[in-house]
Amino acid sequence: MVKITATENGPYLVETGGSATVTRGGTTETIERDVIALCRCGQSSNKPFCDGTHKAAEFGEPASEVVVGS
């Protein structure tokens, strides 16, 4: 099961179940974390990951949740 939560005024939190594989710029990396934060505001300097820039950008969107599998 994968759970994605769009936090209020913040990033997407992806519950990975332990790890995730991310490909960016032609490079693939494995992230060994139960939860990763992905940028939702478009302002991060470390895309696709959140770097907290949404606070300075005053990003504002409501929370929501998606669950895949069970």
N, CA, C and O atoms as a printed pandas DataFrame, in Angstrom:
     atom_number atom_name residue_name chain_id  residue_number  x_coord  y_coord  z_coord
0              1         N          MET        A               1    0.844   -1.180    0.000
1              2        CA          MET        A               1    0.000    0.000    0.000
2              3         C          MET        A               1    0.890    1.244    0.000
3              4         O          MET        A               1    1.892    1.300    0.713
4              5         N          VAL        A               2    0.523    2.216   -0.787
5              6        CA          VAL        A               2    1.195    3.505   -0.811
6              7         C          VAL        A               2    0.163    4.553   -0.418
7              8         O          VAL        A               2   -0.953    4.565   -0.937
8              9         N          LYS        A               3    0.544    5.430    0.502
9             10        CA          LYS        A               3   -0.348    6.503    0.935
10            11         C          LYS        A               3    0.330    7.829    0.623
11            12         O          LYS        A               3    1.487    8.046    0.982
12            13         N          ILE        A               4   -0.403    8.719   -0.052
13            14        CA          ILE        A               4    0.103   10.045   -0.381
14            15         C          ILE        A               4   -0.805   11.062    0.278
15            16         O          ILE        A               4   -2.014   11.072    0.047
16            17         N          THR        A               5   -0.217   11.915    1.098
17            18        CA          THR        A               5   -0.976   12.957    1.766
18            19         C          THR        A               5   -0.472   14.310    1.304
19            20         O          THR        A               5    0.714   14.614    1.431
20            21         N          ALA        A               6   -1.363   15.119    0.770
21            22        CA          ALA        A               6   -1.038   16.499    0.446
22            23         C          ALA        A               6   -1.303   17.284    1.729
23            24         O          ALA        A               6   -2.455   17.493    2.108
24            25         N          THR        A               7   -0.242   17.712    2.387
25            26        CA          THR        A               7   -0.412   18.408    3.659
26            27         C          THR        A               7   -0.943   19.817    3.421
27            28         O          THR        A               7   -0.705   20.415    2.372
28            29         N          GLU        A               8   -1.659   20.333    4.403
29            30        CA          GLU        A               8   -2.192   21.688    4.273
30            31         C          GLU        A               8   -1.042   22.677    4.138
31            32         O          GLU        A               8   -0.171   22.752    5.004
32            33         N          ASN        A               9   -1.046   23.430    3.052
33            34        CA          ASN        A               9   -0.035   24.462    2.788
34            35         C          ASN        A               9    1.390   23.921    2.701
35            36         O          ASN        A               9    2.347   24.673    2.884
36            37         N          GLY        A              10    1.540   22.620    2.421
37            38        CA          GLY        A              10    2.881   22.043    2.399
38            39         C          GLY        A              10    3.041   20.950    1.367
39            40         O          GLY        A              10    2.284   20.888    0.398
40            41         N          PRO        A              11    4.036   20.077    1.572
41            42        CA          PRO        A              11    4.407   19.078    0.563
42            43         C          PRO        A              11    3.476   17.875    0.524
43            44         O          PRO        A              11    2.596   17.708    1.368
44            45         N          TYR        A              12    3.705   17.042   -0.490
45            46        CA          TYR        A              12    3.108   15.716   -0.524
46            47         C          TYR        A              12    3.965   14.829    0.368
47            48         O          TYR        A              12    5.187   14.807    0.216
48            49         N          LEU        A              13    3.363   14.107    1.282
49            50        CA          LEU        A              13    4.078   13.105    2.072
50            51         C          LEU        A              13    3.712   11.746    1.496
51            52         O          LEU        A              13    2.537   11.385    1.425
52            53         N          VAL        A              14    4.732   10.993    1.084
53            54        CA          VAL        A              14    4.523    9.686    0.482
54            55         C          VAL        A              14    5.027    8.630    1.448
55            56         O          VAL        A              14    6.220    8.568    1.746
56            57         N          GLU        A              15    4.108    7.794    1.941
57            58        CA          GLU        A              15    4.489    6.684    2.816
58            59         C          GLU        A              15    4.911    5.546    1.901
59            60         O          GLU        A              15    4.090    4.963    1.192
60            61         N          THR        A              16    6.189    5.240    1.925
61            62        CA          THR        A              16    6.787    4.315    0.964
62            63         C          THR        A              16    6.754    2.853    1.393
63            64         O          THR        A              16    6.875    1.958    0.556
64            65         N          GLY        A              17    6.594    2.607    2.678
65            66        CA          GLY        A              17    6.693    1.244    3.162
66            67         C          GLY        A              17    8.144    0.832    3.384
67            68         O          GLY        A              17    8.418   -0.342    3.633
68            69         N          GLY        A              18    9.075    1.778    3.298
69            70        CA          GLY        A              18   10.476    1.482    3.575
70            71         C          GLY        A              18   11.460    2.069    2.593
71            72         O          GLY        A              18   12.551    2.486    2.984
72            73         N          SER        A              19   11.089    2.109    1.300
73            74        CA          SER        A              19   12.010    2.679    0.325
74            75         C          SER        A              19   11.258    3.089   -0.931
75            76         O          SER        A              19   10.136    2.649   -1.182
76            77         N          ALA        A              20   11.904    3.937   -1.707
77            78        CA          ALA        A              20   11.347    4.386   -2.985
78            79         C          ALA        A              20   12.496    4.588   -3.960
79            80         O          ALA        A              20   13.612    4.911   -3.554
80            81         N          THR        A              21   12.223    4.400   -5.235
81            82        CA          THR        A              21   13.215    4.643   -6.277
82            83         C          THR        A              21   12.817    5.916   -7.004
83            84         O          THR        A              21   11.682    6.054   -7.460
84            85         N          VAL        A              22   13.763    6.848   -7.109
85            86        CA          VAL        A              22   13.515    8.134   -7.755
86            87         C          VAL        A              22   14.495    8.295   -8.904
87            88         O          VAL        A              22   15.698    8.096   -8.733
88            89         N          THR        A              23   13.978    8.658  -10.083
89            90        CA          THR        A              23   14.828    8.938  -11.238
90            91         C          THR        A              23   14.670   10.407  -11.593
91            92         O          THR        A              23   13.558   10.884  -11.821
92            93         N          ARG        A              24   15.789   11.119  -11.639
93            94        CA          ARG        A              24   15.783   12.527  -12.035
94            95         C          ARG        A              24   17.107   12.845  -12.702
95            96         O          ARG        A              24   18.165   12.394  -12.262
96            97         N          GLY        A              25   17.037   13.622  -13.762
97            98        CA          GLY        A              25   18.256   13.991  -14.482
98            99         C          GLY        A              25   19.027   12.805  -15.014
99           100         O          GLY        A              25   20.251   12.863  -15.128
100          101         N          GLY        A              26   18.324   11.718  -15.344
101          102        CA          GLY        A              26   18.995   10.540  -15.877
102          103         C          GLY        A              26   19.659    9.662  -14.830
103          104         O          GLY        A              26   20.290    8.660  -15.167
104          105         N          THR        A              27   19.522   10.032  -13.559
105          106        CA          THR        A              27   20.116    9.268  -12.469
106          107         C          THR        A              27   19.013    8.654  -11.607
107          108         O          THR        A              27   18.019    9.308  -11.291
108          109         N          THR        A              28   19.203    7.400  -11.237
109          110        CA          THR        A              28   18.248    6.718  -10.375
110          111         C          THR        A              28   18.862    6.535   -9.003
111          112         O          THR        A              28   20.017    6.131   -8.870
112          113         N          GLU        A              29   18.068    6.841   -7.978
113          114        CA          GLU        A              29   18.546    6.655   -6.611
114          115         C          GLU        A              29   17.457    5.990   -5.785
115          116         O          GLU        A              29   16.268    6.176   -6.043
116          117         N          THR        A              30   17.866    5.222   -4.799
117          118        CA          THR        A              30   16.937    4.591   -3.880
118          119         C          THR        A              30   16.942    5.381   -2.582
119          120         O          THR        A              30   17.996    5.634   -1.998
120          121         N          ILE        A              31   15.764    5.764   -2.141
121          122        CA          ILE        A              31   15.589    6.520   -0.902
122          123         C          ILE        A              31   15.105    5.535    0.147
123          124         O          ILE        A              31   14.025    4.961    0.009
124          125         N          GLU        A              32   15.887    5.338    1.184
125          126        CA          GLU        A              32   15.547    4.401    2.255
126          127         C          GLU        A              32   14.889    5.158    3.407
127          128         O          GLU        A              32   15.528    5.447    4.418
128          129         N          ARG        A              33   13.613    5.472    3.240
129          130        CA          ARG        A              33   12.834    6.158    4.279
130          131         C          ARG        A              33   11.407    5.659    4.220
131          132         O          ARG        A              33   10.920    5.268    3.160
132          133         N          ASP        A              34   10.745    5.673    5.350
133          134        CA          ASP        A              34    9.334    5.293    5.400
134          135         C          ASP        A              34    8.449    6.371    4.798
135          136         O          ASP        A              34    7.398    6.071    4.232
136          137         N          VAL        A              35    8.874    7.641    4.920
137          138        CA          VAL        A              35    8.105    8.766    4.395
138          139         C          VAL        A              35    9.058    9.724    3.690
139          140         O          VAL        A              35   10.107   10.078    4.230
140          141         N          ILE        A              36    8.685   10.146    2.469
141          142        CA          ILE        A              36    9.455   11.173    1.781
142          143         C          ILE        A              36    8.520   12.350    1.491
143          144         O          ILE        A              36    7.323   12.162    1.274
144          145         N          ALA        A              37    9.078   13.559    1.491
145          146        CA          ALA        A              37    8.302   14.771    1.238
146          147         C          ALA        A              37    8.623   15.279   -0.162
147          148         O          ALA        A              37    9.776   15.575   -0.478
148          149         N          LEU        A              38    7.591   15.375   -0.999
149          150        CA          LEU        A              38    7.745   15.849   -2.369
150          151         C          LEU        A              38    7.162   17.249   -2.505
151          152         O          LEU        A              38    6.120   17.565   -1.931
152          153         N          CYS        A              39    7.859   18.084   -3.279
153          154        CA          CYS        A              39    7.445   19.468   -3.484
154          155         C          CYS        A              39    6.073   19.532   -4.144
155          156         O          CYS        A              39    5.787   18.804   -5.094
156          157         N          ARG        A              40    5.239   20.410   -3.625
157          158        CA          ARG        A              40    3.919   20.624   -4.202
158          159         C          ARG        A              40    3.760   22.062   -4.687
159          160         O          ARG        A              40    2.859   22.359   -5.472
160          161         N          CYS        A              41    4.629   22.950   -4.221
161          162        CA          CYS        A              41    4.484   24.373   -4.572
162          163         C          CYS        A              41    5.248   24.737   -5.833
163          164         O          CYS        A              41    4.979   25.779   -6.431
164          165         N          GLY        A              42    6.205   23.893   -6.258
165          166        CA          GLY        A              42    6.985   24.172   -7.453
166          167         C          GLY        A              42    8.200   25.052   -7.232
167          168         O          GLY        A              42    8.887   25.396   -8.193
168          169         N          GLN        A              43    8.483   25.425   -5.993
169          170        CA          GLN        A              43    9.575   26.359   -5.710
170          171         C          GLN        A              43   10.839   25.709   -5.156
171          172         O          GLN        A              43   11.854   26.392   -5.018
172          173         N          SER        A              44   10.817   24.425   -4.836
173          174        CA          SER        A              44   11.973   23.746   -4.234
174          175         C          SER        A              44   13.191   23.792   -5.142
175          176         O          SER        A              44   13.067   23.675   -6.361
176          177         N          SER        A              45   14.357   23.960   -4.556
177          178        CA          SER        A              45   15.599   23.902   -5.328
178          179         C          SER        A              45   16.160   22.483   -5.350
179          180         O          SER        A              45   17.243   22.252   -5.887
180          181         N          ASN        A              46   15.428   21.534   -4.770
181          182        CA          ASN        A              46   15.846   20.133   -4.720
182          183         C          ASN        A              46   14.725   19.228   -5.240
183          184         O          ASN        A              46   14.477   18.158   -4.684
184          185         N          LYS        A              47   14.050   19.665   -6.311
185          186        CA          LYS        A              47   12.933   18.889   -6.856
186          187         C          LYS        A              47   13.375   17.479   -7.213
187          188         O          LYS        A              47   14.488   17.313   -7.712
188          189         N          PRO        A              48   12.583   16.483   -6.990
189          190        CA          PRO        A              48   11.189   16.544   -6.618
190          191         C          PRO        A              48   10.954   16.665   -5.120
191          192         O          PRO        A              48    9.805   16.654   -4.678
192          193         N          PHE        A              49   12.010   16.781   -4.334
193          194        CA          PHE        A              49   11.863   16.796   -2.878
194          195         C          PHE        A              49   11.549   18.199   -2.357
195          196         O          PHE        A              49   11.940   19.203   -2.952
196          197         N          CYS        A              50   10.848   18.241   -1.250
197          198        CA          CYS        A              50   10.520   19.506   -0.593
198          199         C          CYS        A              50   11.736   19.993    0.183
199          200         O          CYS        A              50   12.397   19.214    0.870
200          201         N          ASP        A              51   12.027   21.288    0.069
201          202        CA          ASP        A              51   13.107   21.885    0.861
202          203         C          ASP        A              51   12.591   22.975    1.805
203          204         O          ASP        A              51   13.378   23.720    2.387
204          205         N          GLY        A              52   11.265   23.064    1.953
205          206        CA          GLY        A              52   10.670   24.031    2.872
206          207         C          GLY        A              52   10.390   25.392    2.260
207          208         O          GLY        A              52    9.894   26.282    2.951
208          209         N          THR        A              53   10.697   25.578    0.975
209          210        CA          THR        A              53   10.507   26.865    0.323
210          211         C          THR        A              53    9.043   27.290    0.298
211          212         O          THR        A              53    8.754   28.480    0.178
212          213         N          HIS        A              54    8.114   26.343    0.409
213          214        CA          HIS        A              54    6.689   26.674    0.382
214          215         C          HIS        A              54    6.307   27.690    1.461
215          216         O          HIS        A              54    5.359   28.456    1.291
216          217         N          LYS        A              55    7.045   27.691    2.566
217          218        CA          LYS        A              55    6.755   28.647    3.644
218          219         C          LYS        A              55    7.039   30.074    3.191
219          220         O          LYS        A              55    6.201   30.959    3.366
220          221         N          ALA        A              56    8.211   30.303    2.612
221          222        CA          ALA        A              56    8.575   31.643    2.130
222          223         C          ALA        A              56    7.709   32.061    0.947
223          224         O          ALA        A              56    7.429   33.246    0.768
224          225         N          ALA        A              57    7.284   31.086    0.135
225          226        CA          ALA        A              57    6.459   31.375   -1.031
226          227         C          ALA        A              57    4.995   31.585   -0.648
227          228         O          ALA        A              57    4.170   31.946   -1.488
228          229         N          GLU        A              58    4.683   31.356    0.622
229          230        CA          GLU        A              58    3.315   31.480    1.142
230          231         C          GLU        A              58    2.339   30.611    0.354
231          232         O          GLU        A              58    1.223   31.026    0.041
232          233         N          PHE        A              59    2.787   29.400    0.044
233          234        CA          PHE        A              59    1.957   28.425   -0.663
234          235         C          PHE        A              59    0.750   28.079    0.195
235          236         O          PHE        A              59    0.889   27.855    1.398
236          237         N          GLY        A              60   -0.407   28.034   -0.395
237          238        CA          GLY        A              60   -1.611   27.721    0.351
238          239         C          GLY        A              60   -2.564   26.843   -0.426
239          240         O          GLY        A              60   -3.164   27.273   -1.411
240          241         N          GLU        A              61   -2.698   25.616    0.020
241          242        CA          GLU        A              61   -3.638   24.668   -0.564
242          243         C          GLU        A              61   -4.148   23.758    0.544
243          244         O          GLU        A              61   -3.427   23.499    1.507
244          245         N          PRO        A              62   -5.372   23.272    0.427
245          246        CA          PRO        A              62   -5.916   22.390    1.454
246          247         C          PRO        A              62   -5.270   21.008    1.432
247          248         O          PRO        A              62   -4.620   20.621    0.461
248          249         N          ALA        A              63   -5.465   20.287    2.512
249          250        CA          ALA        A              63   -4.955   18.924    2.636
250          251         C          ALA        A              63   -5.873   17.949    1.888
251          252         O          ALA        A              63   -7.066   18.206    1.723
252          253         N          SER        A              64   -5.298   16.827    1.441
253          254        CA          SER        A              64   -6.058   15.739    0.844
254          255         C          SER        A              64   -5.231   14.467    0.962
255          256         O          SER        A              64   -4.055   14.515    1.324
256          257         N          GLU        A              65   -5.843   13.341    0.659
257          258        CA          GLU        A              65   -5.156   12.058    0.842
258          259         C          GLU        A              65   -5.544   11.083   -0.270
259          260         O          GLU        A              65   -6.698   11.029   -0.695
260          261         N          VAL        A              66   -4.542   10.307   -0.737
261          262        CA          VAL        A              66   -4.769    9.271   -1.736
262          263         C          VAL        A              66   -4.157    7.976   -1.191
263          264         O          VAL        A              66   -3.017    7.984   -0.727
264          265         N          VAL        A              67   -4.888    6.881   -1.241
265          266        CA          VAL        A              67   -4.381    5.583   -0.821
266          267         C          VAL        A              67   -4.469    4.642   -2.011
267          268         O          VAL        A              67   -5.532    4.494   -2.615
268          269         N          VAL        A              68   -3.334    3.996   -2.353
269          270        CA          VAL        A              68   -3.277    3.053   -3.468
270          271         C          VAL        A              68   -3.038    1.669   -2.903
271          272         O          VAL        A              68   -2.077    1.463   -2.161
272          273         N          GLY        A              69   -3.879    0.733   -3.233
273          274        CA          GLY        A              69   -3.765   -0.618   -2.697
274          275         C          GLY        A              69   -4.386   -0.689   -1.313
275          276         O          GLY        A              69   -4.909    0.299   -0.797
276          277         N          SER        A              70   -4.321   -1.857   -0.730
277          278        CA          SER        A              70   -4.865   -2.004    0.624
278          279         C          SER        A              70   -4.220   -3.146    1.344
279          280         O          SER        A              70   -4.555   -3.417    2.497
